[in-house]
Amino acid sequence: MNQCDIGLIGLGVMGENLVLNMESKSFS
């Protein structure tokens, strides 16, 4: 696994967390 793959996975995880945060805030 090279640096680019790790960066893409990190971005995906961060994006998923952002979406979950926005959803929980809008529903609460």
Secondary structure, 3 states (H helix, E strand, C coil): CCHHHHHHHHHHHHHHHHHHHHHHHHHC
